[in-house]
Amino acid sequence: MNIMSFFGKRSDSASVAKNRLKILLAHERGGNSNTDAKLISSLREDILAVVAKHINVDPDCVRLEMDRSGDTTTLGIDIELPDGEAK
Amino acid sequence: MNIMSFFGKRSDSASVAKNRLKILLAHERGGNSNTDAKLISSLREDILAVVAKHINVDPDCVRLEMDRSGDTTTLGIDIELPDGEAK
């Protein structure tokens, strides 16, 4: 499984950078894409807070990318970790 | 971006099922893969708790898949959502 494909647009930088955490949420349903976007957005902050509990995260090193296509809302969170990130 | 590729082994079932939330964590580093696995495992429980705050999740409808290859530890969380899952 090629994890670089998760963030296709950032494959080049991802292949160069070391020590990253990538989180991807994908919500598939036949429902209202706005509702999906709200759900994903509400999960985003809480998940970032969870990550910050475990890892020293520099907010400047967090990239977010949301994509809505068809029945799927996708949120990508790409975190560049400092050395000794584990708390 | 084809989200089915995130969970290659479950592409068939994922393409049939509706109303799913997929969460994927990928940790890349040149470090100790055991340390990576511990970090991912510790994030898993907290992220599942966060999801449960926003969505009515049936534990029987949660699938976890952890993969360690090279310098990357990957955790896939695949949640089949009930109707009216939003809290």
N, CA and C atoms of all chains as a GROMACS GRO file, in nm:
protein
  522
    1MET      N    1   0.085  -0.118   0.000
    1MET     CA    2   0.000   0.000   0.000
    1MET      C    3   0.089   0.124   0.000
    2ASN      N    4   0.069   0.213  -0.096
    2ASN     CA    5   0.156   0.330  -0.109
    2ASN      C    6   0.094   0.450  -0.037
    3ILE      N    7   0.150   0.485   0.079
    3ILE     CA    8   0.086   0.593   0.156
    3ILE      C    9   0.103   0.727   0.088
    4MET      N   10   0.199   0.739  -0.003
    4MET     CA   11   0.215   0.867  -0.072
    4MET      C   12   0.090   0.903  -0.151
    5SER      N   13   0.013   0.799  -0.188
    5SER     CA   14  -0.105   0.827  -0.271
    5SER      C   15  -0.214   0.897  -0.191
    6PHE      N   16  -0.205   0.895  -0.056
    6PHE     CA   17  -0.310   0.960   0.022
    6PHE      C   18  -0.312   1.110  -0.002
    7PHE      N   19  -0.194   1.167  -0.021
    7PHE     CA   20  -0.183   1.311  -0.039
    7PHE      C   21  -0.112   1.337  -0.171
    8GLY      N   22  -0.177   1.299  -0.278
    8GLY     CA   23  -0.114   1.302  -0.408
    8GLY      C   24  -0.045   1.433  -0.440
    9LYS      N   25  -0.111   1.546  -0.406
    9LYS     CA   26  -0.055   1.675  -0.443
    9LYS      C   27   0.075   1.702  -0.367
   10ARG      N   28   0.092   1.635  -0.253
   10ARG     CA   29   0.211   1.663  -0.174
   10ARG      C   30   0.308   1.545  -0.177
   11SER      N   31   0.294   1.459  -0.278
   11SER     CA   32   0.379   1.340  -0.281
   11SER      C   33   0.526   1.377  -0.279
   12ASP      N   34   0.564   1.479  -0.356
   12ASP     CA   35   0.706   1.513  -0.366
   12ASP      C   36   0.760   1.555  -0.230
   13SER      N   37   0.690   1.651  -0.164
   13SER     CA   38   0.740   1.698  -0.035
   13SER      C   39   0.734   1.584   0.066
   14ALA      N   40   0.629   1.503   0.060
   14ALA     CA   41   0.615   1.394   0.158
   14ALA      C   42   0.727   1.294   0.143
   15SER      N   43   0.770   1.274   0.020
   15SER     CA   44   0.875   1.174  -0.001
   15SER      C   45   1.009   1.226   0.048
   16VAL      N   46   1.023   1.357   0.057
   16VAL     CA   47   1.147   1.417   0.106
   16VAL      C   48   1.144   1.427   0.259
   17ALA      N   49   1.031   1.472   0.311
   17ALA     CA   50   1.023   1.497   0.456
   17ALA      C   51   1.028   1.366   0.533
   18LYS      N   52   1.084   1.375   0.652
   18LYS     CA   53   1.087   1.260   0.743
   18LYS      C   54   1.000   1.295   0.862
   19ASN      N   55   0.960   1.191   0.933
   19ASN     CA   56   0.896   1.208   1.061
   19ASN      C   57   0.766   1.288   1.049
   20ARG      N   58   0.670   1.230   0.981
   20ARG     CA   59   0.541   1.294   0.962
   20ARG      C   60   0.432   1.203   1.016
   21LEU      N   61   0.322   1.266   1.054
   21LEU     CA   62   0.200   1.191   1.085
   21LEU      C   63   0.094   1.240   0.990
   22LYS      N   64   0.031   1.148   0.922
   22LYS     CA   65  -0.077   1.183   0.830
   22LYS      C   66  -0.205   1.119   0.879
   23ILE      N   67  -0.308   1.200   0.884
   23ILE     CA   68  -0.439   1.150   0.926
   23ILE      C   69  -0.537   1.182   0.814
   24LEU      N   70  -0.613   1.083   0.775
   24LEU     CA   71  -0.710   1.106   0.669
   24LEU      C   72  -0.846   1.055   0.715
   25LEU      N   73  -0.946   1.142   0.705
   25LEU     CA   74  -1.083   1.104   0.733
   25LEU      C   75  -1.160   1.107   0.601
   26ALA      N   76  -1.231   1.001   0.574
   26ALA     CA   77  -1.314   0.997   0.455
   26ALA      C   78  -1.453   0.952   0.496
   27HIS      N   79  -1.553   1.035   0.468
   27HIS     CA   80  -1.691   1.005   0.503
   27HIS      C   81  -1.770   0.985   0.375
   28GLU      N   82  -1.818   0.864   0.357
   28GLU     CA   83  -1.896   0.828   0.239
   28GLU      C   84  -2.041   0.812   0.279
   29ARG      N   85  -2.129   0.877   0.206
   29ARG     CA   86  -2.271   0.850   0.227
   29ARG      C   87  -2.349   0.914   0.114
   30GLY      N   88  -2.472   0.873   0.105
   30GLY     CA   89  -2.558   0.928   0.000
   30GLY      C   90  -2.634   1.049   0.049
   31GLY      N   91  -2.585   1.112   0.154
   31GLY     CA   92  -2.660   1.220   0.218
   31GLY      C   93  -2.618   1.358   0.172
   32ASN      N   94  -2.638   1.453   0.261
   32ASN     CA   95  -2.611   1.593   0.231
   32ASN      C   96  -2.461   1.620   0.249
   33SER      N   97  -2.397   1.665   0.143
   33SER     CA   98  -2.252   1.684   0.152
   33SER      C   99  -2.216   1.794   0.251
   34ASN      N  100  -2.311   1.889   0.271
   34ASN     CA  101  -2.283   1.993   0.371
   34ASN      C  102  -2.282   1.933   0.511
   35THR      N  103  -2.375   1.840   0.535
   35THR     CA  104  -2.376   1.772   0.665
   35THR      C  105  -2.247   1.694   0.684
   36ASP      N  106  -2.204   1.627   0.578
   36ASP     CA  107  -2.079   1.552   0.588
   36ASP      C  108  -1.963   1.645   0.620
   37ALA      N  109  -1.961   1.761   0.553
   37ALA     CA  110  -1.850   1.855   0.575
   37ALA      C  111  -1.850   1.904   0.719
   38LYS      N  112  -1.972   1.926   0.774
   38LYS     CA  113  -1.980   1.972   0.914
   38LYS      C  114  -1.930   1.864   1.008
   39LEU      N  115  -1.966   1.740   0.980
   39LEU     CA  116  -1.920   1.629   1.065
   39LEU      C  117  -1.768   1.618   1.060
   40ILE      N  118  -1.714   1.622   0.941
   40ILE     CA  119  -1.568   1.611   0.926
   40ILE      C  120  -1.499   1.728   0.995
   41SER      N  121  -1.556   1.848   0.978
   41SER     CA  122  -1.495   1.966   1.039
   41SER      C  123  -1.498   1.956   1.191
   42SER      N  124  -1.608   1.901   1.245
   42SER     CA  125  -1.618   1.892   1.391
   42SER      C  126  -1.522   1.786   1.444
   43LEU      N  127  -1.498   1.683   1.364
   43LEU     CA  128  -1.401   1.580   1.405
   43LEU      C  129  -1.259   1.635   1.400
   44ARG      N  130  -1.234   1.725   1.307
   44ARG     CA  131  -1.098   1.774   1.284
   44ARG      C  132  -1.036   1.831   1.412
   45GLU      N  133  -1.107   1.925   1.476
   45GLU     CA  134  -1.049   1.992   1.592
   45GLU      C  135  -1.023   1.894   1.705
   46ASP      N  136  -1.120   1.804   1.726
   46ASP     CA  137  -1.103   1.708   1.837
   46ASP      C  138  -0.988   1.612   1.809
   47ILE      N  139  -0.973   1.572   1.684
   47ILE     CA  140  -0.864   1.479   1.651
   47ILE      C  141  -0.730   1.549   1.664
   48LEU      N  142  -0.724   1.676   1.622
   48LEU     CA  143  -0.598   1.751   1.638
   48LEU      C  144  -0.563   1.764   1.786
   49ALA      N  145  -0.666   1.782   1.871
   49ALA     CA  146  -0.642   1.793   2.015
   49ALA      C  147  -0.589   1.660   2.070
   50VAL      N  148  -0.644   1.549   2.019
   50VAL     CA  149  -0.597   1.416   2.062
   50VAL      C  150  -0.451   1.397   2.022
   51VAL      N  151  -0.418   1.436   1.900
   51VAL     CA  152  -0.279   1.420   1.853
   51VAL      C  153  -0.186   1.503   1.940
   52ALA      N  154  -0.230   1.626   1.975
   52ALA     CA  155  -0.146   1.715   2.055
   52ALA      C  156  -0.122   1.658   2.195
   53LYS      N  157  -0.212   1.571   2.241
   53LYS     CA  158  -0.192   1.507   2.372
   53LYS      C  159  -0.076   1.409   2.368
   54HIS      N  160  -0.053   1.352   2.251
   54HIS     CA  161   0.049   1.246   2.239
   54HIS      C  162   0.179   1.296   2.178
   55ILE      N  163   0.171   1.405   2.102
   55ILE     CA  164   0.285   1.451   2.024
   55ILE      C  165   0.298   1.602   2.039
   56ASN      N  166   0.421   1.650   2.047
   56ASN     CA  167   0.444   1.794   2.046
   56ASN      C  168   0.425   1.845   1.903
   57VAL      N  169   0.313   1.911   1.880
   57VAL     CA  170   0.280   1.955   1.744
   57VAL      C  171   0.292   2.106   1.733
   58ASP      N  172   0.368   2.151   1.634
   58ASP     CA  173   0.376   2.294   1.603
   58ASP      C  174   0.263   2.327   1.506
   59PRO      N  175   0.169   2.414   1.548
   59PRO     CA  176   0.055   2.446   1.460
   59PRO      C  177   0.099   2.489   1.320
   60ASP      N  178   0.218   2.549   1.311
   60ASP     CA  179   0.267   2.592   1.180
   60ASP      C  180   0.305   2.473   1.093
   61CYS      N  181   0.317   2.356   1.154
   61CYS     CA  182   0.359   2.237   1.080
   61CYS      C  183   0.241   2.144   1.048
   62VAL      N  184   0.118   2.198   1.061
   62VAL     CA  185  -0.001   2.119   1.034
   62VAL      C  186  -0.065   2.170   0.905
   63ARG      N  187  -0.087   2.080   0.811
   63ARG     CA  188  -0.155   2.116   0.686
   63ARG      C  189  -0.288   2.042   0.681
   64LEU      N  190  -0.392   2.113   0.642
   64LEU     CA  191  -0.524   2.052   0.629
   64LEU      C  192  -0.569   2.063   0.485
   65GLU      N  193  -0.634   1.961   0.439
   65GLU     CA  194  -0.687   1.963   0.302
   65GLU      C  195  -0.822   1.894   0.302
   66MET      N  196  -0.927   1.968   0.268
   66MET     CA  197  -1.060   1.908   0.262
   66MET      C  198  -1.103   1.898   0.117
   67ASP      N  199  -1.164   1.787   0.086
   67ASP     CA  200  -1.208   1.763  -0.051
   67ASP      C  201  -1.348   1.705  -0.047
   68ARG      N  202  -1.438   1.762  -0.128
   68ARG     CA  203  -1.571   1.705  -0.141
   68ARG      C  204  -1.591   1.664  -0.285
   69SER      N  205  -1.612   1.535  -0.305
   69SER     CA  206  -1.638   1.488  -0.441
   69SER      C  207  -1.743   1.379  -0.432
   70GLY      N  208  -1.851   1.400  -0.508
   70GLY     CA  209  -1.960   1.302  -0.508
   70GLY      C  210  -2.018   1.287  -0.368
   71ASP      N  211  -2.026   1.165  -0.321
   71ASP     CA  212  -2.086   1.136  -0.190
   71ASP      C  213  -1.980   1.127  -0.081
   72THR      N  214  -1.860   1.173  -0.110
   72THR     CA  215  -1.751   1.157  -0.015
   72THR      C  216  -1.691   1.291   0.025
   73THR      N  217  -1.678   1.311   0.155
   73THR     CA  218  -1.606   1.426   0.208
   73THR      C  219  -1.477   1.372   0.270
   74THR      N  220  -1.364   1.428   0.229
   74THR     CA  221  -1.235   1.378   0.275
   74THR      C  222  -1.158   1.493   0.339
   75LEU      N  223  -1.102   1.465   0.456
   75LEU     CA  224  -1.017   1.562   0.524
   75LEU      C  225  -0.880   1.499   0.544
   76GLY      N  226  -0.778   1.564   0.494
   76GLY     CA  227  -0.642   1.519   0.515
   76GLY      C  228  -0.572   1.612   0.613
   77ILE      N  229  -0.507   1.554   0.712
   77ILE     CA  230  -0.429   1.630   0.810
   77ILE      C  231  -0.286   1.579   0.801
   78ASP      N  232  -0.195   1.667   0.766
   78ASP     CA  233  -0.055   1.629   0.745
   78ASP      C  234   0.030   1.706   0.845
   79ILE      N  235   0.090   1.634   0.939
   79ILE     CA  236   0.162   1.697   1.050
   79ILE      C  237   0.310   1.664   1.039
   80GLU      N  238   0.392   1.768   1.026
   80GLU     CA  239   0.537   1.748   1.025
   80GLU      C  240   0.583   1.749   1.169
   81LEU      N  241   0.642   1.640   1.214
   81LEU     CA  242   0.676   1.623   1.355
   81LEU      C  243   0.817   1.671   1.384
   82PRO      N  244   0.834   1.739   1.498
   82PRO     CA  245   0.970   1.776   1.539
   82PRO      C  246   1.044   1.652   1.589
   83ASP      N  247   1.175   1.663   1.604
   83ASP     CA  248   1.250   1.552   1.664
   83ASP      C  249   1.201   1.533   1.806
   84GLY      N  250   1.196   1.407   1.849
   84GLY     CA  251   1.153   1.377   1.986
   84GLY      C  252   1.012   1.424   2.009
   85GLU      N  253   0.924   1.392   1.911
   85GLU     CA  254   0.788   1.444   1.919
   85GLU      C  255   0.704   1.376   2.025
   86ALA      N  256   0.740   1.252   2.058
   86ALA     CA  257   0.654   1.177   2.151
   86ALA      C  258   0.658   1.240   2.290
   87LYS      N  259   0.540   1.255   2.351
   87LYS     CA  260   0.533   1.313   2.485
   87LYS      C  261   0.550   1.203   2.590
   88MET      N  262  -0.909   1.172  -0.654
   88MET     CA  263  -0.850   1.087  -0.550
   88MET      C  264  -0.946   0.972  -0.520
   89ASN      N  265  -0.896   0.848  -0.529
   89ASN     CA  266  -0.982   0.732  -0.510
   89ASN      C  267  -0.972   0.680  -0.367
   90ILE      N  268  -1.074   0.709  -0.285
   90ILE     CA  269  -1.061   0.671  -0.144
   90ILE      C  270  -1.065   0.521  -0.127
   91MET      N  271  -1.118   0.449  -0.225
   91MET     CA  272  -1.120   0.303  -0.212
   91MET      C  273  -0.980   0.246  -0.200
   92SER      N  274  -0.882   0.321  -0.253
   92SER     CA  275  -0.745   0.268  -0.252
   92SER      C  276  -0.686   0.268  -0.110
   93PHE      N  277  -0.750   0.345  -0.019
   93PHE     CA  278  -0.694   0.350   0.117
   93PHE      C  279  -0.705   0.215   0.185
   94PHE      N  280  -0.812   0.143   0.155
   94PHE     CA  281  -0.834   0.014   0.219
   94PHE      C  282  -0.848  -0.091   0.110
   95GLY      N  283  -0.739  -0.112   0.042
   95GLY     CA  284  -0.741  -0.197  -0.077
   95GLY      C  285  -0.809  -0.330  -0.055
   96LYS      N  286  -0.777  -0.393   0.060
   96LYS     CA  287  -0.831  -0.527   0.081
   96LYS      C  288  -0.983  -0.526   0.095
   97ARG      N  289  -1.038  -0.408   0.133
   97ARG     CA  290  -1.182  -0.404   0.155
   97ARG      C  291  -1.255  -0.322   0.050
   98SER      N  292  -1.188  -0.305  -0.065
   98SER     CA  293  -1.248  -0.222  -0.169
   98SER      C  294  -1.387  -0.270  -0.207
   99ASP      N  295  -1.402  -0.403  -0.220
   99ASP     CA  296  -1.531  -0.455  -0.265
   99ASP      C  297  -1.641  -0.421  -0.166
  100SER      N  298  -1.617  -0.454  -0.038
  100SER     CA  299  -1.720  -0.428   0.061
  100SER      C  300  -1.743  -0.278   0.076
  101ALA      N  301  -1.635  -0.201   0.070
  101ALA     CA  302  -1.648  -0.056   0.087
  101ALA      C  303  -1.730   0.004  -0.026
  102SER      N  304  -1.715  -0.053  -0.145
  102SER     CA  305  -1.786   0.004  -0.259
  102SER      C  306  -1.934  -0.028  -0.250
  103VAL      N  307  -1.968  -0.132  -0.177
  103VAL     CA  308  -2.109  -0.171  -0.162
  103VAL      C  309  -2.171  -0.095  -0.046
  104ALA      N  310  -2.100  -0.087   0.065
  104ALA     CA  311  -2.156  -0.027   0.186
  104ALA      C  312  -2.175   0.123   0.166
  105LYS      N  313  -2.278   0.175   0.235
  105LYS     CA  314  -2.302   0.318   0.236
  105LYS      C  315  -2.276   0.370   0.376
  106ASN      N  316  -2.255   0.500   0.385
  106ASN     CA  317  -2.251   0.565   0.514
  106ASN      C  318  -2.140   0.510   0.603
  107ARG      N  319  -2.018   0.532   0.560
  107ARG     CA  320  -1.902   0.487   0.634
  107ARG      C  321  -1.814   0.606   0.669
  108LEU      N  322  -1.740   0.589   0.776
  108LEU     CA  323  -1.634   0.683   0.808
  108LEU      C  324  -1.504   0.605   0.811
  109LYS      N  325  -1.408   0.651   0.735
  109LYS     CA  326  -1.278   0.585   0.733
  109LYS      C  327  -1.174   0.681   0.787
  110ILE      N  328  -1.093   0.632   0.877
  110ILE     CA  329  -0.986   0.713   0.934
  110ILE      C  330  -0.856   0.638   0.912
  111LEU      N  331  -0.760   0.707   0.859
  111LEU     CA  332  -0.631   0.644   0.836
  111LEU      C  333  -0.520   0.728   0.898
  112LEU      N  334  -0.439   0.664   0.979
  112LEU     CA  335  -0.320   0.729   1.036
  112LEU      C  336  -0.198   0.665   0.974
  113ALA      N  337  -0.108   0.746   0.926
  113ALA     CA  338   0.017   0.694   0.872
  113ALA      C  339   0.132   0.772   0.934
  114HIS      N  340   0.222   0.702   0.998
  114HIS     CA  341   0.336   0.765   1.064
  114HIS      C  342   0.463   0.721   0.993
  115GLU      N  343   0.529   0.818   0.932
  115GLU     CA  344   0.654   0.791   0.859
  115GLU      C  345   0.769   0.846   0.939
  116ARG      N  346   0.869   0.766   0.959
  116ARG     CA  347   0.993   0.819   1.016
  116ARG      C  348   1.102   0.715   1.002
  117GLY      N  349   1.224   0.759   1.022
  117GLY     CA  350   1.336   0.667   1.013
  117GLY      C  351   1.369   0.606   1.148
  118GLY      N  352   1.273   0.606   1.237
  118GLY     CA  353   1.300   0.563   1.374
  118GLY      C  354   1.261   0.418   1.399
  119ASN      N  355   1.231   0.391   1.525
  119ASN     CA  356   1.201   0.257   1.572
  119ASN      C  357   1.055   0.223   1.538
  120SER      N  358   1.036   0.119   1.460
  120SER     CA  359   0.900   0.088   1.417
  120SER      C  360   0.812   0.046   1.535
  121ASN      N  361   0.877  -0.007   1.642
  121ASN     CA  362   0.797  -0.041   1.760
  121ASN      C  363   0.744   0.085   1.827
  122THR      N  364   0.830   0.187   1.832
  122THR     CA  365   0.787   0.315   1.889
  122THR      C  366   0.672   0.372   1.807
  123ASP      N  367   0.685   0.363   1.676
  123ASP     CA  368   0.580   0.413   1.588
  123ASP      C  369   0.450   0.340   1.616
  124ALA      N  370   0.459   0.207   1.630
  124ALA     CA  371   0.339   0.127   1.652
  124ALA      C  372   0.273   0.166   1.784
  125LYS      N  373   0.356   0.194   1.886
  125LYS     CA  374   0.299   0.235   2.016
  125LYS      C  375   0.229   0.369   2.004
  126LEU      N  376   0.290   0.461   1.930
  126LEU     CA  377   0.229   0.593   1.911
  126LEU      C  378   0.095   0.578   1.840
  127ILE      N  379   0.095   0.503   1.732
  127ILE     CA  380  -0.029   0.484   1.656
  127ILE      C  381  -0.134   0.416   1.743
  128SER      N  382  -0.091   0.316   1.820
  128SER     CA  383  -0.188   0.245   1.904
  128SER      C  384  -0.247   0.337   2.009
  129SER      N  385  -0.162   0.425   2.064
  129SER     CA  386  -0.212   0.516   2.169
  129SER      C  387  -0.307   0.619   2.109
  130LEU      N  388  -0.283   0.656   1.984
  130LEU     CA  389  -0.373   0.751   1.917
  130LEU      C  390  -0.507   0.685   1.884
  131ARG      N  391  -0.502   0.556   1.856
  131ARG     CA  392  -0.622   0.484   1.811
  131ARG      C  393  -0.738   0.499   1.908
  132GLU      N  394  -0.712   0.467   2.037
  132GLU     CA  395  -0.821   0.468   2.135
  132GLU      C  396  -0.879   0.608   2.151
  133ASP      N  397  -0.790   0.708   2.156
  133ASP     CA  398  -0.838   0.844   2.176
  133ASP      C  399  -0.918   0.894   2.056
  134ILE      N  400  -0.874   0.856   1.937
  134ILE     CA  401  -0.946   0.899   1.817
  134ILE      C  402  -1.082   0.831   1.810
  135LEU      N  403  -1.087   0.703   1.846
  135LEU     CA  404  -1.216   0.633   1.848
  135LEU      C  405  -1.311   0.700   1.948
  136ALA      N  406  -1.254   0.744   2.062
  136ALA     CA  407  -1.338   0.812   2.162
  136ALA      C  408  -1.391   0.944   2.106
  137VAL      N  409  -1.306   1.014   2.031
  137VAL     CA  410  -1.348   1.141   1.970
  137VAL      C  411  -1.462   1.116   1.870
  138VAL      N  412  -1.445   1.013   1.789
  138VAL     CA  413  -1.548   0.981   1.690
  138VAL      C  414  -1.680   0.948   1.760
  139ALA      N  415  -1.670   0.874   1.871
  139ALA     CA  416  -1.791   0.833   1.944
  139ALA      C  417  -1.864   0.953   2.003
  140LYS      N  418  -1.789   1.064   2.026
  140LYS     CA  419  -1.852   1.185   2.077
  140LYS      C  420  -1.944   1.248   1.972
  141HIS      N  421  -1.908   1.229   1.845
  141HIS     CA  422  -1.981   1.295   1.737
  141HIS      C  423  -2.080   1.203   1.666
  142ILE      N  424  -2.054   1.073   1.674
  142ILE     CA  425  -2.131   0.977   1.596
  142ILE      C  426  -2.168   0.859   1.686
  143ASN      N  427  -2.291   0.807   1.666
  143ASN     CA  428  -2.330   0.685   1.735
  143ASN      C  429  -2.262   0.567   1.669
  144VAL      N  430  -2.158   0.514   1.732
  144VAL     CA  431  -2.078   0.408   1.672
  144VAL      C  432  -2.105   0.275   1.743
  145ASP      N  433  -2.138   0.173   1.665
  145ASP     CA  434  -2.152   0.038   1.718
  145ASP      C  435  -2.014  -0.028   1.712
  146PRO      N  436  -1.959  -0.066   1.831
  146PRO     CA  437  -1.824  -0.126   1.831
  146PRO      C  438  -1.813  -0.244   1.735
  147ASP      N  439  -1.924  -0.314   1.712
  147ASP     CA  440  -1.919  -0.428   1.620
  147ASP      C  441  -1.903  -0.383   1.475
  148CYS      N  442  -1.922  -0.254   1.450
  148CYS     CA  443  -1.912  -0.202   1.314
  148CYS      C  444  -1.781  -0.128   1.290
  149VAL      N  445  -1.685  -0.149   1.379
  149VAL     CA  446  -1.554  -0.085   1.364
  149VAL      C  447  -1.450  -0.189   1.326
  150ARG      N  448  -1.379  -0.163   1.218
  150ARG     CA  449  -1.270  -0.253   1.175
  150ARG      C  450  -1.139  -0.177   1.185
  151LEU      N  451  -1.040  -0.243   1.241
  151LEU     CA  452  -0.907  -0.183   1.253
  151LEU      C  453  -0.808  -0.266   1.173
  152GLU      N  454  -0.716  -0.198   1.110
  152GLU     CA  455  -0.612  -0.268   1.034
  152GLU      C  456  -0.481  -0.193   1.052
  153MET      N  457  -0.383  -0.258   1.114
  153MET     CA  458  -0.252  -0.195   1.132
  153MET      C  459  -0.151  -0.262   1.040
  154ASP      N  460  -0.070  -0.178   0.979
  154ASP     CA  461   0.031  -0.230   0.887
  154ASP      C  462   0.164  -0.162   0.916
  155ARG      N  463   0.269  -0.240   0.927
  155ARG     CA  464   0.403  -0.184   0.942
  155ARG      C  465   0.486  -0.227   0.823
  156SER      N  466   0.531  -0.131   0.744
  156SER     CA  467   0.617  -0.165   0.631
  156SER      C  468   0.723  -0.056   0.619
  157GLY      N  469   0.848  -0.100   0.620
  157GLY     CA  470   0.958  -0.004   0.612
  157GLY      C  471   0.954   0.094   0.727
  158ASP      N  472   0.959   0.222   0.697
  158ASP     CA  473   0.961   0.326   0.800
  158ASP      C  474   0.822   0.379   0.830
  159THR      N  475   0.720   0.309   0.785
  159THR     CA  476   0.585   0.360   0.800
  159THR      C  477   0.497   0.264   0.879
  160THR      N  478   0.428   0.320   0.978
  160THR     CA  479   0.326   0.245   1.051
  160THR      C  480   0.192   0.305   1.012
  161THR      N  481   0.100   0.222   0.968
  161THR     CA  482  -0.029   0.269   0.921
  161THR      C  483  -0.141   0.202   0.998
  162LEU      N  484  -0.237   0.282   1.044
  162LEU     CA  485  -0.354   0.228   1.110
  162LEU      C  486  -0.477   0.273   1.033
  163GLY      N  487  -0.556   0.177   0.992
  163GLY     CA  488  -0.682   0.208   0.926
  163GLY      C  489  -0.798   0.177   1.019
  164ILE      N  490  -0.890   0.271   1.032
  164ILE     CA  491  -1.011   0.253   1.112
  164ILE      C  492  -1.129   0.271   1.017
  165ASP      N  493  -1.209   0.168   1.004
  165ASP     CA  494  -1.320   0.169   0.909
  165ASP      C  495  -1.448   0.150   0.989
  166ILE      N  496  -1.532   0.253   0.992
  166ILE     CA  497  -1.651   0.252   1.077
  166ILE      C  498  -1.776   0.255   0.989
  167GLU      N  499  -1.859   0.152   1.004
  167GLU     CA  500  -1.987   0.149   0.932
  167GLU      C  501  -2.088   0.221   1.019
  168LEU      N  502  -2.146   0.328   0.965
  168LEU     CA  503  -2.232   0.414   1.045
  168LEU      C  504  -2.378   0.372   1.033
  169PRO      N  505  -2.449   0.377   1.147
  169PRO     CA  506  -2.593   0.352   1.141
  169PRO      C  507  -2.663   0.472   1.078
  170ASP      N  508  -2.790   0.454   1.041
  170ASP     CA  509  -2.867   0.569   0.993
  170ASP      C  510  -2.880   0.669   1.107
  171GLY      N  511  -2.877   0.797   1.070
  171GLY     CA  512  -2.890   0.903   1.170
  171GLY      C  513  -2.779   0.896   1.271
  172GLU      N  514  -2.657   0.879   1.221
  172GLU     CA  515  -2.544   0.858   1.312
  172GLU      C  516  -2.502   0.984   1.387
  173ALA      N  517  -2.535   1.099   1.326
  173ALA     CA  518  -2.487   1.224   1.388
  173ALA      C  519  -2.554   1.247   1.522
  174LYS      N  520  -2.475   1.287   1.623
  174LYS     CA  521  -2.530   1.312   1.755
  174LYS      C  522  -2.575   1.457   1.766
   0.00000   0.00000   0.00000
